C-alpha cells in the first residue's frame, strides 16, 4: 500500500527543457538575387503536389518501397521503439513465477535422503524511482525514438530529391546526346561540302580541316554522352532499388522541365524548425537533457523492493497446504559513499553532451537556412538566365544559317561558318543545362522545405 505513495512523490532532477533561440535571421535575404518579399510564405509541399511527371512519380514510389537507406532508417525506428519499451519496463515491477525440487543426503534423516519442494511468485529488486532516474532514462529513450522517426522523414525527403535530380540529369544527358548527334550530322555535311569545294578548286584544304574539327568534337561528345546516359541509368537503379528501363526515363530535358510547380518565396525563416533534420537535432537535445536528470539522480540513494510469496514443503502432497505457505519482503537501500569520481564524471559527461547537442541544433538550423537561401538566390535569377540563354541560342542558330549561306555563295570565308557552328553547338548545350538548373531549383526547394506526404 506504500508503493503508490512512494511513486507519487517521485521527482525529476532533469533541467527544465528549453528550446534554444535559432541563431539565424528572422527573414530570408533580400537583394537583386532574391524574389520580392511580398510573395506568400513558404509552404510545406509534398512531392506529389510539386512533381507532375508520371514517370518520375513512378520512380519515386518504387524508390520509397525499395531503397536500402530507407529500409535502414525504418529498422532504426523499430530498434529505438524496442529500446523505449525495454527502458519503460523498468518503471514497473518484474514479477516471476518459479518452482524447484531439491534432493540430497542428510545426516540424521531416516533413509539418509532429504527432498524439498517449492513454488513461489516473486518481485525481484524493483527500483522505487524516488528521484526520477528511471523516468529520466525512459524520457531519453522516448526522445531518441522521436528523433529516429524524424530521421526517417529526412531520409525520405532526401531520397525523393535525389531521384528527381538523377532523373533530370539523365534527361539532360539524353538531350546533350541528341545535340551531339545533330551537330555530328551537320558537321559531316560541312566536311562533304568543303571537300567538294576543295576538289573543285574553289576552297582551300584548310577549310576541310577546319570542318573536320567540329565533326571530331561532336563525335567525341557523342561517345562521352553515351557513357553518361548509361551511368545515369545506373545511378537511378541504385536509388530506386530496381531495374530502370528506357520507358522509365524522359526523352529529353525539354520534355520535362516544365512539369515542376513553383514554390513561392517566404518571409519567416522559423519555418525551418519543421524540417526533419532540425526536428531530429531538437529531439537529440531533449534526450541529452533527460540524461542529465538520470546522472543527477545517481547521487541519491537507490531504494529497491524484493518480495516473494509461495509454498515450500518436504513432501509434494502437502506443498499447497496452509502450513506450506511462505512469504518474505525486504526493501533495500544503496548509496555509494566513495566511487573515485564516477558519478561526478557521468554528470559532467551528460552536461557536456547536452551542450554539444545545443550546438548541433543551432548548426542544423543554420545549415538549413543556408540551403533555403541558396535555393532562393538561384530561383530569383534563373528565369532571367534562361530567357537570355534562349535568346542566345536563337541568335546563334540564325547566325549559323546566314554564315553557312554566305559561305555557300562564296561571299564569306569558311572560318565565319566554323565560328557560327561552334557558337550554336555551345549555345544549344548551355540551354539544355540551364533547363536542368531551372528544374533542379524546384527540386532543391523541395529538398529544403518539402514533406514526405
C-alpha positions in Angstrom: 0.0 0.0 0.0 3.0 2.3 0.5 4.3 1.8 -3.1 1.8 4.0 -4.9 2.5 6.8 -2.4 6.3 6.5 -2.9 5.8 6.6 -6.7 3.6 9.6 -6.4 6.3 11.5 -4.6 9.0 10.7 -7.1 10.6 13.8 -8.7 12.7 14.5 -11.7 16.2 16.1 -11.5 16.4 16.8 -15.2 17.0 20.5 -16.1 14.0 22.4 -17.5 13.7 21.7 -21.2 14.3 24.9 -23.1 14.3 25.2 -26.9 17.3 27.4 -27.9 16.5 30.5 -29.9 17.6 29.8 -33.6 20.8 31.6 -34.4 19.5 32.8 -37.8 18.0 36.0 -39.2 14.2 36.3 -38.8 13.6 36.6 -42.6 15.2 35.4 -45.8 17.9 37.5 -47.5 16.8 40.3 -49.9 18.5 42.0 -52.8 18.8 41.6 -56.6 19.3 37.9 -56.4 16.1 37.2 -54.5 12.4 37.3 -55.2 10.2 40.1 -53.8 9.4 39.8 -50.1 5.7 40.5 -50.8 5.2 36.9 -52.0 3.5 34.2 -50.0 5.0 32.3 -47.1 7.0 29.2 -48.0 4.6 26.3 -47.7 5.2 22.7 -46.7 4.8 21.0 -50.0 4.7 17.3 -50.8 6.5 15.9 -53.8 3.2 14.8 -55.3 2.0 18.4 -55.4 5.2 19.6 -56.9 6.3 16.9 -59.4 3.8 16.2 -62.2 5.8 13.9 -64.5 4.1 10.5 -64.3 7.4 8.6 -65.0 9.2 10.5 -62.2 6.4 9.8 -59.8 6.6 6.1 -60.6 10.3 6.1 -59.9 9.9 7.9 -56.6 7.2 5.5 -55.4 9.4 2.5 -56.3 12.4 4.1 -54.6 10.4 4.7 -51.4 9.5 1.0 -51.4 12.9 -0.5 -52.3 15.7 1.9 -51.3 18.1 0.4 -48.8 18.7 3.7 -47.0 15.0 4.0 -46.2 14.9 0.4 -45.0 17.8 1.0 -42.7 16.1 4.1 -41.3 12.9 2.2 -40.7 14.8 -0.6 -39.0 16.4 2.0 -36.8 13.0 3.2 -35.7 12.0 -0.3 -34.8 15.1 -0.7 -32.8 14.5 2.6 -31.0 10.9 1.6 -30.3 12.2 -1.6 -28.8 14.7 0.2 -26.7 12.0 2.5 -25.4 9.8 -0.4 -24.5 12.6 -2.1 -22.6 13.5 1.1 -20.8 9.9 1.8 -19.8 9.6 -1.7 -18.3 11.9 -0.6 -15.5 9.1 1.7 -14.3 7.1 -1.4 -13.3 7.7 -4.4 -11.1 9.1 -7.5 -12.7 7.1 -10.5 -11.4 8.4 -14.0 -11.8 7.0 -17.4 -11.2 9.3 -20.3 -10.1 9.3 -23.8 -8.8 12.1 -26.1 -7.6 12.7 -29.6 -6.4 15.8 -30.3 -4.3 17.0 -33.7 -3.1 20.2 -34.7 -1.2 21.6 -36.8 1.6 21.4 -35.5 5.2 22.7 -37.0 8.4 20.1 -38.0 11.0 17.3 -38.3 8.5 15.7 -41.8 8.1 16.9 -43.3 4.8 19.5 -40.6 4.5 17.7 -38.6 1.8 16.0 -35.2 2.1 13.7 -33.9 -0.6 12.1 -30.4 -0.6 9.6 -28.8 -3.0 9.0 -25.2 -3.6 6.7 -22.9 -5.6 6.8 -19.1 -5.4 5.7 -15.9 -7.0 8.4 -13.2 -6.7 9.1 -9.5 -7.1 12.8 -9.0 -7.7 14.7 -5.8 -6.9 12.1 -3.3 -8.2 13.6 0.2 -8.0 11.4 2.7 -6.4 12.0 5.8 -8.6 12.0 8.5 -5.9 14.5 10.8 -7.7 13.4 10.2 -11.3 16.4 8.3 -12.5 14.4 5.6 -14.3 11.9 8.0 -15.7 14.7 10.3 -17.0 16.2 7.4 -18.8 12.7 6.5 -20.2 12.2 10.1 -21.3 15.6 10.0 -23.1 14.6 6.8 -24.9 11.4 8.4 -26.0 13.2 11.4 -27.4 15.7 9.1 -29.2 12.7 7.3 -30.8 11.1 10.6 -31.9 14.5 11.7 -33.3 14.9 8.5 -35.2 11.4 8.8 -36.7 12.3 12.3 -37.8 15.4 10.8 -39.4 13.2 8.6 -41.5 11.3 11.6 -42.8 14.6 13.3 -43.6 15.8 10.2 -45.4 12.7 10.0 -47.5 12.8 13.7 -48.5 16.5 13.3 -49.4 15.7 10.2 -51.4 12.8 11.9 -53.3 15.1 14.8 -54.2 18.0 12.6 -55.2 15.7 10.5 -57.5 14.3 13.7 -59.1 17.8 15.2 -59.5 19.1 12.0 -61.1 16.1 11.8 -63.3 16.7 15.4 -64.6 20.4 14.6 -65.1 19.5 11.6 -67.2 17.1 13.7 -69.2 19.7 16.4 -69.7 22.3 13.9 -70.8 19.9 12.5 -73.3 19.3 16.0 -74.7 23.1 16.6 -74.9 23.5 13.3 -76.7 20.8 14.3 -79.2 22.5 17.7 -79.7 25.9 16.0 -80.3 24.3 13.7 -82.9 22.6 16.6 -84.7 25.9 18.5 -84.7 27.7 15.4 -86.0 25.3 15.2 -88.9 25.6 18.9 -89.7 29.4 18.8 -89.4 29.6 15.8 -91.6 27.7 17.7 -94.3 30.0 20.6 -93.9 33.0 18.3 -94.3 31.5 16.9 -97.5 30.7 20.3 -98.8 34.2 21.7 -98.2 35.8 18.6 -99.6 33.7 19.0 -102.8 34.7 22.7 -103.0 38.3 21.8 -102.4 38.2 19.1 -105.2 36.6 21.7 -107.5 39.4 24.2 -106.7 37.0 26.6 -105.0 38.1 26.1 -101.4 41.5 25.5 -99.8 42.4 22.4 -97.9 42.3 24.4 -94.6 38.5 24.7 -94.9 38.3 20.9 -94.9 40.5 20.5 -91.9 38.5 23.2 -90.0 35.3 21.5 -90.8 36.7 18.2 -89.5 37.5 19.8 -86.1 33.8 20.4 -85.4 33.0 16.9 -86.6 35.6 15.3 -84.4 34.4 17.3 -81.4 30.8 16.2 -81.9 31.9 12.6 -82.3 33.9 12.7 -79.1 31.0 14.4 -77.2 28.5 11.8 -78.6 30.7 8.9 -77.2 31.0 10.7 -73.9 27.3 11.3 -73.6 26.5 7.6 -74.4 28.6 6.7 -71.4 26.9 9.4 -69.2 23.4 8.2 -70.2 24.4 4.6 -69.1 25.8 5.9 -65.8 22.7 8.0 -65.2 20.6 4.8 -65.5 22.9 3.0 -63.1 22.6 5.8 -60.5 18.8 5.7 -60.8 18.7 1.9 -60.4 20.7 2.2 -57.2 18.3 4.8 -55.8 15.2 3.0 -57.0 16.5 -0.4 -55.9 15.1 -2.0 -59.1 15.8 -2.0 -62.9 15.1 1.2 -64.8 14.1 0.8 -68.5 14.1 3.3 -71.3 10.4 3.7 -70.8 11.0 5.0 -67.3 13.3 7.8 -68.5 12.4 11.1 -70.0 13.3 11.5 -73.7 14.9 15.0 -73.1 15.1 17.8 -70.6 12.9 19.9 -72.9 10.0 17.4 -72.3 10.1 17.6 -68.5 11.5 20.8 -67.2 8.0 22.4 -67.2 6.5 19.6 -65.2 7.6 21.1 -61.8 5.4 23.5 -59.9 6.6 26.8 -58.5 7.3 27.4 -54.8 6.7 30.9 -53.6 9.3 32.7 -51.5 8.6 33.4 -47.9 9.2 35.8 -45.0 9.5 33.8 -41.8 12.7 31.8 -41.5 11.4 30.0 -38.4 9.6 27.7 -40.9 12.9 25.8 -40.9 12.0 24.4 -37.4 9.7 21.9 -39.0 12.5 20.4 -41.2 13.0 16.7 -40.2 16.8 17.1 -39.8 16.2 20.1 -37.5 13.5 18.2 -35.6 15.9 15.3 -35.2 18.5 17.6 -33.7 15.9 19.0 -31.3 14.9 15.6 -30.1 18.6 14.7 -29.6 18.9 17.8 -27.4 15.9 16.8 -25.3 17.3 13.3 -24.9 20.6 14.7 -23.7 18.8 16.9 -21.3 16.9 14.0 -19.8 20.1 12.0 -19.3 21.4 14.8 -17.1 18.4 14.1 -14.8 19.5 10.4 -14.6 23.1 11.4 -13.9 22.0 13.7 -11.1 19.7 11.1 -9.6 22.7 8.7 -9.2 23.9 11.0 -6.4 20.9 10.0 -4.3 20.0 6.7 -2.6 18.6 3.9 -4.7 15.7 2.1 -3.0 14.7 -1.3 -4.2 12.0 -3.7 -3.1 12.2 -7.5 -3.2 9.3 -9.8 -2.2 8.3 -13.4 -2.6 5.2 -15.4 -1.7 4.8 -19.1 -2.3 4.8 -22.6 -0.9 7.5 -24.9 0.5 7.3 -28.4 1.8 9.3 -31.6 2.2 6.5 -33.6 0.6 4.8 -32.9 -2.7 1.4 -33.9 -1.3 1.4 -31.1 1.3 3.1 -28.5 -0.9 0.0 -26.3 -1.3 -1.3 -26.7 2.3 -1.8 -23.8 4.6 1.3 -24.8 6.6 3.4 -24.8 3.5 2.7 -21.1 2.6 5.7 -18.8 3.0 6.3 -15.1 2.2 9.1 -12.6 2.6 9.7 -9.0 1.7 12.6 -6.7 2.1 13.3 -3.2 0.9 17.0 -2.3 0.2 18.8 1.0 0.1 22.0 1.6 -1.7 24.2 4.8 -1.7 27.8 4.7 -2.9 30.0 6.6 -0.5 33.2 6.8 -2.5 33.4 6.0 -6.2 36.5 7.8 -7.2 34.5 10.4 -9.1 32.4 8.0 -11.2 29.1 9.8 -10.7 30.6 13.2 -11.0 32.3 12.2 -14.2 29.0 10.8 -15.6 27.2 14.0 -14.7 29.9 16.2 -16.4 29.7 13.9 -19.5 25.9 14.3 -19.6 26.1 18.1 -19.3 28.8 18.3 -22.0 26.7 16.1 -24.3 23.8 18.4 -23.7 25.9 21.5 -24.6 27.1 19.7 -27.8 23.5 18.9 -28.7 22.6 22.6 -28.3 25.4 23.5 -30.7 24.4 20.7 -33.2 20.8 22.0 -33.0 21.9 25.5 -33.9 24.2 24.2 -36.6 21.4 22.2 -38.2 19.2 25.3 -38.3 22.0 27.5 -39.7 22.7 24.9 -42.4 19.0 24.7 -43.3 18.8 28.5 -43.5 21.8 28.5 -46.0 20.2 25.7 -48.1 17.0 27.7 -48.5 18.8 31.0 -49.0 20.9 29.4 -51.7 17.9 27.9 -53.5 16.1 31.2 -53.3 19.1 33.1 -54.7 19.1 30.7 -57.7 15.3 30.9 -58.1 15.4 34.7 -58.1 17.6 34.8 -61.2 17.1 31.5 -63.1 14.3 32.8 -65.3 16.3 35.7 -66.5 19.2 33.4 -67.2 17.0 31.0 -69.1 15.5 33.7 -71.2 18.9 35.2 -72.0 20.2 31.7 -72.9 17.2 31.0 -75.1 17.8 34.3 -76.9 21.5 33.4 -77.3 20.6 30.0 -78.8 18.1 31.6 -81.2 20.6 34.2 -82.3 23.4 31.6 -82.7 21.1 29.4 -84.8 20.2 32.3 -87.2 23.8 33.4 -87.3 24.9 29.9 -88.4 22.2 29.8 -91.1 23.3 33.1 -92.5 27.1 32.3 -92.3 26.5 28.9 -94.0 24.5 30.5 -96.8 27.1 33.2 -97.3 29.9 30.6 -97.5 28.0 28.5 -100.0 27.6 31.6 -102.1 31.3 32.4 -101.8 30.8 35.7 -100.0 32.4 34.8 -96.7 35.3 32.5 -95.7 34.6 29.2 -94.0 36.1 30.5 -90.8 32.9 32.5 -90.2 30.8 29.4 -90.7 33.1 27.5 -88.4 32.8 30.0 -85.6 29.0 30.2 -86.0 28.7 26.4 -85.9 30.8 26.2 -82.8 28.8 29.0 -81.1 25.5 27.3 -82.0 26.7 24.0 -80.6 27.8 25.6 -77.4 24.6 27.6 -77.1 22.4 24.5 -77.5 24.4 22.6 -74.8 24.2 25.6 -72.5 20.4 26.0 -73.0 19.9 22.3 -72.1 22.0 22.8 -69.0 20.0 25.9 -67.9 16.8 24.0 -68.4 18.1 21.4 -65.9 19.2 24.1 -63.5 15.7 25.6 -63.6 14.1 22.3 -62.8 16.7 21.3 -60.3 16.0 24.6 -58.4 12.4 23.3 -57.8 13.9 20.1 -56.5 16.3 22.0 -54.2 13.4 24.0 -52.8 11.5 20.7 -52.2 14.7 19.3 -50.5 14.9 22.2 -48.2 11.2 22.7 -47.3 9.3 19.7 -48.6 7.5 17.0 -46.7 7.0 13.2 -47.2 3.2 13.3 -47.6 
